[in-house]
Amino acid sequence: MSQLPDYLPFLRYKALTSQSWTTTGNTHTVTDGDVKANSLIVIMNTAAYVGKWHIAVSNGSFTITSSDVETATSTTFVYLVL
């Protein structure tokens, strides 16, 4: 079975980073030195989530805003910085 890096070789050296929503609320900020203001962040939820997410990117971090209150530590995801 083919994997995505078979079609997009630059993805072979990109790692998925795991993250948990750290507080109960509508926003979660991720600090990552690889994030630039023009980065594209790809997120895949790995556990339950409640709302629709919107991402705002800046140098060194990105902030996820949920349309509904998320539960701390129960909401987990992986992300990829492109």
BANUDREN-641466 format. One record per residue: x, y, z of N, C-alpha, C in turn; residue in three letters; residue number from 1. Coordinates in steps of 0.05 Angstrom, whole numbers, always signed. Example, Ala and Ser with C-alpha at 12.3 -4.5 7.8 and 13.67 -1.06 7.14 Angstrom:
<atom><n_X>+264</n_X><n_Y>-114</n_Y><n_Z>+156</n_Z><ca_X>+246</ca_X><ca_Y>-90</ca_Y><ca_Z>+156</ca_Z><c_X>+264</c_X><c_Y>-66</c_Y><c_Z>+156</c_Z><rest>ala</rest><nr>1</nr></atom>
<atom><n_X>+257</n_X><n_Y>-45</n_Y><n_Z>+142</n_Z><ca_X>+273</ca_X><ca_Y>-21</ca_Y><ca_Z>+143</ca_Z><c_X>+258</c_X><c_Y>+1</c_Y><c_Z>+157</c_Z><rest>ser</rest><nr>2</nr></atom>
This chain:
<atom><n_X>+17</n_X><n_Y>-23</n_Y><n_Z>+0</n_Z><ca_X>+0</ca_X><ca_Y>+0</ca_Y><ca_Z>+0</ca_Z><c_X>+18</c_X><c_Y>+25</c_Y><c_Z>+0</c_Z><rest>met</rest><nr>1</nr></atom>
<atom><n_X>+12</n_X><n_Y>+43</n_Y><n_Z>-17</n_Z><ca_X>+28</ca_X><ca_Y>+68</ca_Y><ca_Z>-19</ca_Z><c_X>+22</c_X><c_Y>+87</c_Y><c_Z>+4</c_Z><rest>ser</rest><nr>2</nr></atom>
<atom><n_X>+42</n_X><n_Y>+102</n_Y><n_Z>+12</n_Z><ca_X>+39</ca_X><ca_Y>+122</ca_Y><ca_Z>+32</ca_Z><c_X>+42</c_X><c_Y>+149</c_Y><c_Z>+20</c_Z><rest>gln</rest><nr>3</nr></atom>
<atom><n_X>+32</n_X><n_Y>+170</n_Y><n_Z>+33</n_Z><ca_X>+34</ca_X><ca_Y>+197</ca_Y><ca_Z>+22</ca_Z><c_X>+62</c_X><c_Y>+205</c_Y><c_Z>+15</c_Z><rest>leu</rest><nr>4</nr></atom>
<atom><n_X>+83</n_X><n_Y>+199</n_Y><n_Z>+31</n_Z><ca_X>+110</ca_X><ca_Y>+206</ca_Y><ca_Z>+23</ca_Z><c_X>+120</c_X><c_Y>+193</c_Y><c_Z>-3</c_Z><rest>pro</rest><nr>5</nr></atom>
<atom><n_X>+107</n_X><n_Y>+171</n_Y><n_Z>-12</n_Z><ca_X>+114</ca_X><ca_Y>+159</ca_Y><ca_Z>-37</ca_Z><c_X>+107</c_X><c_Y>+178</c_Y><c_Z>-60</c_Z><rest>asp</rest><nr>6</nr></atom>
<atom><n_X>+87</n_X><n_Y>+195</n_Y><n_Z>-56</n_Z><ca_X>+78</ca_X><ca_Y>+213</ca_Y><ca_Z>-77</ca_Z><c_X>+89</c_X><c_Y>+242</c_Y><c_Z>-73</c_Z><rest>tyr</rest><nr>7</nr></atom>
<atom><n_X>+95</n_X><n_Y>+248</n_Y><n_Z>-48</n_Z><ca_X>+106</ca_X><ca_Y>+275</ca_Y><ca_Z>-41</ca_Z><c_X>+131</c_X><c_Y>+270</c_Y><c_Z>-25</c_Z><rest>leu</rest><nr>8</nr></atom>
<atom><n_X>+154</n_X><n_Y>+266</n_Y><n_Z>-39</n_Z><ca_X>+179</ca_X><ca_Y>+259</ca_Y><ca_Z>-25</ca_Z><c_X>+188</c_X><c_Y>+278</c_Y><c_Z>-3</c_Z><rest>pro</rest><nr>9</nr></atom>
<atom><n_X>+181</n_X><n_Y>+303</n_Y><n_Z>-5</n_Z><ca_X>+190</ca_X><ca_Y>+322</ca_Y><ca_Z>+16</ca_Z><c_X>+177</c_X><c_Y>+316</c_Y><c_Z>+43</c_Z><rest>phe</rest><nr>10</nr></atom>
<atom><n_X>+156</n_X><n_Y>+300</n_Y><n_Z>+43</n_Z><ca_X>+143</ca_X><ca_Y>+293</ca_Y><ca_Z>+69</ca_Z><c_X>+158</c_X><c_Y>+271</c_Y><c_Z>+84</c_Z><rest>leu</rest><nr>11</nr></atom>
<atom><n_X>+178</n_X><n_Y>+258</n_Y><n_Z>+71</n_Z><ca_X>+193</ca_X><ca_Y>+236</ca_Y><ca_Z>+84</ca_Z><c_X>+207</c_X><c_Y>+246</c_Y><c_Z>+109</c_Z><rest>arg</rest><nr>12</nr></atom>
<atom><n_X>+215</n_X><n_Y>+271</n_Y><n_Z>+109</n_Z><ca_X>+231</ca_X><ca_Y>+281</ca_Y><ca_Z>+131</ca_Z><c_X>+215</c_X><c_Y>+300</c_Y><c_Z>+150</c_Z><rest>tyr</rest><nr>13</nr></atom>
<atom><n_X>+189</n_X><n_Y>+300</n_Y><n_Z>+146</n_Z><ca_X>+172</ca_X><ca_Y>+315</ca_Y><ca_Z>+164</ca_Z><c_X>+160</c_X><c_Y>+297</c_Y><c_Z>+185</c_Z><rest>lys</rest><nr>14</nr></atom>
<atom><n_X>+160</n_X><n_Y>+305</n_Y><n_Z>+210</n_Z><ca_X>+150</ca_X><ca_Y>+289</ca_Y><ca_Z>+232</ca_Z><c_X>+123</c_X><c_Y>+300</c_Y><c_Z>+242</c_Z><rest>ala</rest><nr>15</nr></atom>
<atom><n_X>+106</n_X><n_Y>+282</n_Y><n_Z>+249</n_Z><ca_X>+81</ca_X><ca_Y>+290</ca_Y><ca_Z>+262</ca_Z><c_X>+86</c_X><c_Y>+295</c_Y><c_Z>+291</c_Z><rest>leu</rest><nr>16</nr></atom>
<atom><n_X>+76</n_X><n_Y>+316</n_Y><n_Z>+302</n_Z><ca_X>+79</ca_X><ca_Y>+323</ca_Y><ca_Z>+330</ca_Z><c_X>+53</c_X><c_Y>+320</c_Y><c_Z>+344</c_Z><rest>thr</rest><nr>17</nr></atom>
<atom><n_X>+53</n_X><n_Y>+305</n_Y><n_Z>+367</n_Z><ca_X>+29</ca_X><ca_Y>+301</ca_Y><ca_Z>+383</ca_Z><c_X>+25</c_X><c_Y>+324</c_Y><c_Z>+402</c_Z><rest>ser</rest><nr>18</nr></atom>
<atom><n_X>+0</n_X><n_Y>+330</n_Y><n_Z>+408</n_Z><ca_X>-7</ca_X><ca_Y>+352</ca_Y><ca_Z>+426</ca_Z><c_X>-33</c_X><c_Y>+346</c_Y><c_Z>+439</c_Z><rest>gln</rest><nr>19</nr></atom>
<atom><n_X>-36</n_X><n_Y>+356</n_Y><n_Z>+464</n_Z><ca_X>-62</ca_X><ca_Y>+354</ca_Y><ca_Z>+478</ca_Z><c_X>-72</c_X><c_Y>+382</c_Y><c_Z>+484</c_Z><rest>ser</rest><nr>20</nr></atom>
<atom><n_X>-98</n_X><n_Y>+386</n_Y><n_Z>+482</n_Z><ca_X>-110</ca_X><ca_Y>+411</ca_Y><ca_Z>+490</ca_Z><c_X>-105</c_X><c_Y>+414</c_Y><c_Z>+520</c_Z><rest>trp</rest><nr>21</nr></atom>
<atom><n_X>-91</n_X><n_Y>+435</n_Y><n_Z>+528</n_Z><ca_X>-81</ca_X><ca_Y>+437</ca_Y><ca_Z>+556</ca_Z><c_X>-100</c_X><c_Y>+449</c_Y><c_Z>+576</c_Z><rest>thr</rest><nr>22</nr></atom>
<atom><n_X>-120</n_X><n_Y>+464</n_Y><n_Z>+567</n_Z><ca_X>-139</ca_X><ca_Y>+475</ca_Y><ca_Z>+586</ca_Z><c_X>-167</c_X><c_Y>+472</c_Y><c_Z>+575</c_Z><rest>thr</rest><nr>23</nr></atom>
<atom><n_X>-187</n_X><n_Y>+472</n_Y><n_Z>+593</n_Z><ca_X>-215</ca_X><ca_Y>+472</ca_Y><ca_Z>+584</ca_Z><c_X>-221</c_X><c_Y>+500</c_Y><c_Z>+574</c_Z><rest>thr</rest><nr>24</nr></atom>
<atom><n_X>-229</n_X><n_Y>+502</n_Y><n_Z>+549</n_Z><ca_X>-235</ca_X><ca_Y>+528</ca_Y><ca_Z>+538</ca_Z><c_X>-236</c_X><c_Y>+528</c_Y><c_Z>+507</c_Z><rest>gly</rest><nr>25</nr></atom>
<atom><n_X>-236</n_X><n_Y>+551</n_Y><n_Z>+496</n_Z><ca_X>-239</ca_X><ca_Y>+554</ca_Y><ca_Z>+467</ca_Z><c_X>-212</c_X><c_Y>+558</c_Y><c_Z>+452</c_Z><rest>asn</rest><nr>26</nr></atom>
<atom><n_X>-190</n_X><n_Y>+563</n_Y><n_Z>+466</n_Z><ca_X>-165</ca_X><ca_Y>+568</ca_Y><ca_Z>+452</ca_Z><c_X>-143</c_X><c_Y>+550</c_Y><c_Z>+463</c_Z><rest>thr</rest><nr>27</nr></atom>
<atom><n_X>-125</n_X><n_Y>+544</n_Y><n_Z>+445</n_Z><ca_X>-101</ca_X><ca_Y>+528</ca_Y><ca_Z>+452</ca_Z><c_X>-78</c_X><c_Y>+539</c_Y><c_Z>+435</c_Z><rest>his</rest><nr>28</nr></atom>
<atom><n_X>-56</n_X><n_Y>+546</n_Y><n_Z>+448</n_Z><ca_X>-32</ca_X><ca_Y>+556</ca_Y><ca_Z>+433</ca_Z><c_X>-10</c_X><c_Y>+535</c_Y><c_Z>+433</c_Z><rest>thr</rest><nr>29</nr></atom>
<atom><n_X>+1</n_X><n_Y>+530</n_Y><n_Z>+409</n_Z><ca_X>+23</ca_X><ca_Y>+512</ca_Y><ca_Z>+406</ca_Z><c_X>+48</c_X><c_Y>+528</c_Y><c_Z>+399</c_Z><rest>val</rest><nr>30</nr></atom>
<atom><n_X>+69</n_X><n_Y>+525</n_Y><n_Z>+415</n_Z><ca_X>+95</ca_X><ca_Y>+538</ca_Y><ca_Z>+410</ca_Z><c_X>+113</c_X><c_Y>+518</c_Y><c_Z>+395</c_Z><rest>thr</rest><nr>31</nr></atom>
<atom><n_X>+123</n_X><n_Y>+526</n_Y><n_Z>+372</n_Z><ca_X>+140</ca_X><ca_Y>+509</ca_Y><ca_Z>+356</ca_Z><c_X>+158</c_X><c_Y>+527</c_Y><c_Z>+339</c_Z><rest>asp</rest><nr>32</nr></atom>
<atom><n_X>+184</n_X><n_Y>+524</n_Y><n_Z>+343</n_Z><ca_X>+203</ca_X><ca_Y>+540</ca_Y><ca_Z>+328</ca_Z><c_X>+203</c_X><c_Y>+537</c_Y><c_Z>+298</c_Z><rest>gly</rest><nr>33</nr></atom>
<atom><n_X>+191</n_X><n_Y>+515</n_Y><n_Z>+288</n_Z><ca_X>+190</ca_X><ca_Y>+510</ca_Y><ca_Z>+259</ca_Z><c_X>+167</c_X><c_Y>+525</c_Y><c_Z>+246</c_Z><rest>asp</rest><nr>34</nr></atom>
<atom><n_X>+149</n_X><n_Y>+537</n_Y><n_Z>+262</n_Z><ca_X>+126</ca_X><ca_Y>+551</ca_Y><ca_Z>+251</ca_Z><c_X>+135</c_X><c_Y>+579</c_Y><c_Z>+243</c_Z><rest>val</rest><nr>35</nr></atom>
<atom><n_X>+129</n_X><n_Y>+587</n_Y><n_Z>+218</n_Z><ca_X>+133</ca_X><ca_Y>+614</ca_Y><ca_Z>+208</ca_Z><c_X>+106</c_X><c_Y>+626</c_Y><c_Z>+202</c_Z><rest>lys</rest><nr>36</nr></atom>
<atom><n_X>+106</n_X><n_Y>+652</n_Y><n_Z>+199</n_Z><ca_X>+81</ca_X><ca_Y>+667</ca_Y><ca_Z>+194</ca_Z><c_X>+66</c_X><c_Y>+657</c_Y><c_Z>+169</c_Z><rest>ala</rest><nr>37</nr></atom>
<atom><n_X>+81</n_X><n_Y>+646</n_Y><n_Z>+150</n_Z><ca_X>+68</ca_X><ca_Y>+636</ca_Y><ca_Z>+125</ca_Z><c_X>+66</c_X><c_Y>+605</c_Y><c_Z>+124</c_Z><rest>asn</rest><nr>38</nr></atom>
<atom><n_X>+70</n_X><n_Y>+592</n_Y><n_Z>+147</n_Z><ca_X>+68</ca_X><ca_Y>+563</ca_Y><ca_Z>+148</ca_Z><c_X>+39</c_X><c_Y>+553</c_Y><c_Z>+145</c_Z><rest>ser</rest><nr>39</nr></atom>
<atom><n_X>+37</n_X><n_Y>+530</n_Y><n_Z>+134</n_Z><ca_X>+11</ca_X><ca_Y>+516</ca_Y><ca_Z>+132</ca_Z><c_X>+12</c_X><c_Y>+494</c_Y><c_Z>+153</c_Z><rest>leu</rest><nr>40</nr></atom>
<atom><n_X>-8</n_X><n_Y>+494</n_Y><n_Z>+171</n_Z><ca_X>-10</ca_X><ca_Y>+474</ca_Y><ca_Z>+192</ca_Z><c_X>-32</c_X><c_Y>+454</c_Y><c_Z>+185</c_Z><rest>ile</rest><nr>41</nr></atom>
<atom><n_X>-24</n_X><n_Y>+429</n_Y><n_Z>+184</n_Z><ca_X>-43</ca_X><ca_Y>+407</ca_Y><ca_Z>+179</ca_Z><c_X>-48</c_X><c_Y>+393</c_Y><c_Z>+205</c_Z><rest>val</rest><nr>42</nr></atom>
<atom><n_X>-74</n_X><n_Y>+391</n_Y><n_Z>+213</n_Z><ca_X>-81</ca_X><ca_Y>+378</ca_Y><ca_Z>+239</ca_Z><c_X>-99</c_X><c_Y>+354</c_Y><c_Z>+234</c_Z><rest>ile</rest><nr>43</nr></atom>
<atom><n_X>-94</n_X><n_Y>+333</n_Y><n_Z>+249</n_Z><ca_X>-112</ca_X><ca_Y>+310</ca_Y><ca_Z>+249</ca_Z><c_X>-118</c_X><c_Y>+303</c_Y><c_Z>+279</c_Z><rest>met</rest><nr>44</nr></atom>
<atom><n_X>-143</n_X><n_Y>+303</n_Y><n_Z>+286</n_Z><ca_X>-151</ca_X><ca_Y>+296</ca_Y><ca_Z>+313</ca_Z><c_X>-146</c_X><c_Y>+266</c_Y><c_Z>+318</c_Z><rest>asn</rest><nr>45</nr></atom>
<atom><n_X>-136</n_X><n_Y>+260</n_Y><n_Z>+342</n_Z><ca_X>-131</ca_X><ca_Y>+232</ca_Y><ca_Z>+349</ca_Z><c_X>-150</c_X><c_Y>+224</c_Y><c_Z>+372</c_Z><rest>thr</rest><nr>46</nr></atom>
<atom><n_X>-166</n_X><n_Y>+242</n_Y><n_Z>+382</n_Z><ca_X>-186</ca_X><ca_Y>+236</ca_Y><ca_Z>+403</ca_Z><c_X>-208</c_X><c_Y>+256</c_Y><c_Z>+400</c_Z><rest>ala</rest><nr>47</nr></atom>
<atom><n_X>-229</n_X><n_Y>+253</n_Y><n_Z>+416</n_Z><ca_X>-253</ca_X><ca_Y>+268</ca_Y><ca_Z>+413</ca_Z><c_X>-248</c_X><c_Y>+298</c_Y><c_Z>+414</c_Z><rest>ala</rest><nr>48</nr></atom>
<atom><n_X>-263</n_X><n_Y>+312</n_Y><n_Z>+397</n_Z><ca_X>-263</ca_X><ca_Y>+342</ca_Y><ca_Z>+397</ca_Z><c_X>-292</c_X><c_Y>+351</c_Y><c_Z>+395</c_Z><rest>tyr</rest><nr>49</nr></atom>
<atom><n_X>-297</n_X><n_Y>+376</n_Y><n_Z>+402</n_Z><ca_X>-325</ca_X><ca_Y>+385</ca_Y><ca_Z>+404</ca_Z><c_X>-332</c_X><c_Y>+404</c_Y><c_Z>+381</c_Z><rest>val</rest><nr>50</nr></atom>
<atom><n_X>-316</n_X><n_Y>+425</n_Y><n_Z>+377</n_Z><ca_X>-323</ca_X><ca_Y>+446</ca_Y><ca_Z>+358</ca_Z><c_X>-308</c_X><c_Y>+446</c_Y><c_Z>+332</c_Z><rest>gly</rest><nr>51</nr></atom>
<atom><n_X>-314</n_X><n_Y>+465</n_Y><n_Z>+316</n_Z><ca_X>-299</ca_X><ca_Y>+469</ca_Y><ca_Z>+291</ca_Z><c_X>-275</c_X><c_Y>+487</c_Y><c_Z>+298</c_Z><rest>lys</rest><nr>52</nr></atom>
<atom><n_X>-252</n_X><n_Y>+480</n_Y><n_Z>+286</n_Z><ca_X>-227</ca_X><ca_Y>+494</ca_Y><ca_Z>+293</ca_Z><c_X>-219</c_X><c_Y>+513</c_Y><c_Z>+271</c_Z><rest>trp</rest><nr>53</nr></atom>
<atom><n_X>-207</n_X><n_Y>+536</n_Y><n_Z>+280</n_Z><ca_X>-195</ca_X><ca_Y>+555</ca_Y><ca_Z>+263</ca_Z><c_X>-167</c_X><c_Y>+560</c_Y><c_Z>+273</c_Z><rest>his</rest><nr>54</nr></atom>
<atom><n_X>-147</n_X><n_Y>+563</n_Y><n_Z>+255</n_Z><ca_X>-119</ca_X><ca_Y>+565</ca_Y><ca_Z>+263</ca_Z><c_X>-109</c_X><c_Y>+592</c_Y><c_Z>+255</c_Z><rest>ile</rest><nr>55</nr></atom>
<atom><n_X>-95</n_X><n_Y>+606</n_Y><n_Z>+273</n_Z><ca_X>-81</ca_X><ca_Y>+631</ca_Y><ca_Z>+267</ca_Z><c_X>-51</c_X><c_Y>+626</c_Y><c_Z>+271</c_Z><rest>ala</rest><nr>56</nr></atom>
<atom><n_X>-35</n_X><n_Y>+632</n_Y><n_Z>+251</n_Z><ca_X>-7</ca_X><ca_Y>+626</ca_Y><ca_Z>+251</ca_Z><c_X>+10</c_X><c_Y>+651</c_Y><c_Z>+254</c_Z><rest>val</rest><nr>57</nr></atom>
<atom><n_X>+31</n_X><n_Y>+649</n_Y><n_Z>+270</n_Z><ca_X>+50</ca_X><ca_Y>+671</ca_Y><ca_Z>+272</ca_Z><c_X>+78</c_X><c_Y>+659</c_Y><c_Z>+276</c_Z><rest>ser</rest><nr>58</nr></atom>
<atom><n_X>+99</n_X><n_Y>+675</n_Y><n_Z>+275</n_Z><ca_X>+126</ca_X><ca_Y>+664</ca_Y><ca_Z>+278</ca_Z><c_X>+129</c_X><c_Y>+650</c_Y><c_Z>+305</c_Z><rest>asn</rest><nr>59</nr></atom>
<atom><n_X>+136</n_X><n_Y>+625</n_Y><n_Z>+305</n_Z><ca_X>+141</ca_X><ca_Y>+610</ca_Y><ca_Z>+329</ca_Z><c_X>+117</c_X><c_Y>+597</c_Y><c_Z>+343</c_Z><rest>gly</rest><nr>60</nr></atom>
<atom><n_X>+93</n_X><n_Y>+601</n_Y><n_Z>+333</n_Z><ca_X>+70</ca_X><ca_Y>+589</ca_Y><ca_Z>+346</ca_Z><c_X>+45</c_X><c_Y>+591</c_Y><c_Z>+328</c_Z><rest>ser</rest><nr>61</nr></atom>
<atom><n_X>+25</n_X><n_Y>+576</n_Y><n_Z>+336</n_Z><ca_X>-1</ca_X><ca_Y>+578</ca_Y><ca_Z>+323</ca_Z><c_X>-22</c_X><c_Y>+574</c_Y><c_Z>+345</c_Z><rest>phe</rest><nr>62</nr></atom>
<atom><n_X>-45</n_X><n_Y>+587</n_Y><n_Z>+342</n_Z><ca_X>-66</ca_X><ca_Y>+586</ca_Y><ca_Z>+361</ca_Z><c_X>-91</c_X><c_Y>+573</c_Y><c_Z>+348</c_Z><rest>thr</rest><nr>63</nr></atom>
<atom><n_X>-102</n_X><n_Y>+554</n_Y><n_Z>+361</n_Z><ca_X>-126</ca_X><ca_Y>+541</ca_Y><ca_Z>+352</ca_Z><c_X>-150</c_X><c_Y>+552</c_Y><c_Z>+368</c_Z><rest>ile</rest><nr>64</nr></atom>
<atom><n_X>-170</n_X><n_Y>+561</n_Y><n_Z>+354</n_Z><ca_X>-194</ca_X><ca_Y>+571</ca_Y><ca_Z>+367</ca_Z><c_X>-217</c_X><c_Y>+552</c_Y><c_Z>+359</c_Z><rest>thr</rest><nr>65</nr></atom>
<atom><n_X>-231</n_X><n_Y>+542</n_Y><n_Z>+379</n_Z><ca_X>-253</ca_X><ca_Y>+524</ca_Y><ca_Z>+375</ca_Z><c_X>-279</c_X><c_Y>+539</c_Y><c_Z>+377</c_Z><rest>ser</rest><nr>66</nr></atom>
<atom><n_X>-299</n_X><n_Y>+531</n_Y><n_Z>+361</n_Z><ca_X>-325</ca_X><ca_Y>+543</ca_Y><ca_Z>+362</ca_Z><c_X>-340</c_X><c_Y>+536</c_Y><c_Z>+388</c_Z><rest>ser</rest><nr>67</nr></atom>
<atom><n_X>-331</n_X><n_Y>+514</n_Y><n_Z>+401</n_Z><ca_X>-343</ca_X><ca_Y>+505</ca_Y><ca_Z>+426</ca_Z><c_X>-321</c_X><c_Y>+499</c_Y><c_Z>+446</c_Z><rest>asp</rest><nr>68</nr></atom>
<atom><n_X>-328</n_X><n_Y>+498</n_Y><n_Z>+471</n_Z><ca_X>-309</ca_X><ca_Y>+492</ca_Y><ca_Z>+493</ca_Z><c_X>-298</c_X><c_Y>+464</c_Y><c_Z>+491</c_Z><rest>val</rest><nr>69</nr></atom>
<atom><n_X>-272</n_X><n_Y>+461</n_Y><n_Z>+489</n_Z><ca_X>-259</ca_X><ca_Y>+435</ca_Y><ca_Z>+488</ca_Z><c_X>-251</c_X><c_Y>+426</c_Y><c_Z>+516</c_Z><rest>glu</rest><nr>70</nr></atom>
<atom><n_X>-248</n_X><n_Y>+400</n_Y><n_Z>+520</n_Z><ca_X>-241</ca_X><ca_Y>+389</ca_Y><ca_Z>+546</ca_Z><c_X>-211</c_X><c_Y>+386</c_Y><c_Z>+548</c_Z><rest>thr</rest><nr>71</nr></atom>
<atom><n_X>-199</n_X><n_Y>+395</n_Y><n_Z>+570</n_Z><ca_X>-170</ca_X><ca_Y>+393</ca_Y><ca_Z>+574</ca_Z><c_X>-162</c_X><c_Y>+363</c_Y><c_Z>+574</c_Z><rest>ala</rest><nr>72</nr></atom>
<atom><n_X>-140</n_X><n_Y>+357</n_Y><n_Z>+562</n_Z><ca_X>-127</ca_X><ca_Y>+331</ca_Y><ca_Z>+559</ca_Z><c_X>-143</c_X><c_Y>+309</c_Y><c_Z>+545</c_Z><rest>thr</rest><nr>73</nr></atom>
<atom><n_X>-169</n_X><n_Y>+313</n_Y><n_Z>+542</n_Z><ca_X>-185</ca_X><ca_Y>+293</ca_Y><ca_Z>+527</ca_Z><c_X>-183</c_X><c_Y>+297</c_Y><c_Z>+497</c_Z><rest>ser</rest><nr>74</nr></atom>
<atom><n_X>-177</n_X><n_Y>+322</n_Y><n_Z>+489</n_Z><ca_X>-175</ca_X><ca_Y>+329</ca_Y><ca_Z>+461</ca_Z><c_X>-146</c_X><c_Y>+327</c_Y><c_Z>+453</c_Z><rest>thr</rest><nr>75</nr></atom>
<atom><n_X>-139</n_X><n_Y>+308</n_Y><n_Z>+436</n_Z><ca_X>-112</ca_X><ca_Y>+305</ca_Y><ca_Z>+427</ca_Z><c_X>-111</c_X><c_Y>+306</c_Y><c_Z>+397</c_Z><rest>thr</rest><nr>76</nr></atom>
<atom><n_X>-88</n_X><n_Y>+314</n_Y><n_Z>+386</n_Z><ca_X>-85</ca_X><ca_Y>+316</ca_Y><ca_Z>+357</ca_Z><c_X>-55</c_X><c_Y>+314</c_Y><c_Z>+350</c_Z><rest>phe</rest><nr>77</nr></atom>
<atom><n_X>-50</n_X><n_Y>+309</n_Y><n_Z>+325</n_Z><ca_X>-23</ca_X><ca_Y>+311</ca_Y><ca_Z>+314</ca_Z><c_X>-23</c_X><c_Y>+333</c_Y><c_Z>+293</c_Z><rest>val</rest><nr>78</nr></atom>
<atom><n_X>+0</n_X><n_Y>+346</n_Y><n_Z>+289</n_Z><ca_X>+1</ca_X><ca_Y>+367</ca_Y><ca_Z>+269</ca_Z><c_X>+27</c_X><c_Y>+365</c_Y><c_Z>+253</c_Z><rest>tyr</rest><nr>79</nr></atom>
<atom><n_X>+26</n_X><n_Y>+376</n_Y><n_Z>+230</n_Z><ca_X>+48</ca_X><ca_Y>+377</ca_Y><ca_Z>+211</ca_Z><c_X>+52</c_X><c_Y>+405</c_Y><c_Z>+202</c_Z><rest>leu</rest><nr>80</nr></atom>
<atom><n_X>+76</n_X><n_Y>+415</n_Y><n_Z>+203</n_Z><ca_X>+82</ca_X><ca_Y>+442</ca_Y><ca_Z>+193</ca_Z><c_X>+93</c_X><c_Y>+441</c_Y><c_Z>+165</c_Z><rest>val</rest><nr>81</nr></atom>
<atom><n_X>+80</n_X><n_Y>+454</n_Y><n_Z>+147</n_Z><ca_X>+89</ca_X><ca_Y>+455</ca_Y><ca_Z>+119</ca_Z><c_X>+97</c_X><c_Y>+484</c_Y><c_Z>+112</c_Z><rest>leu</rest><nr>82</nr></atom>
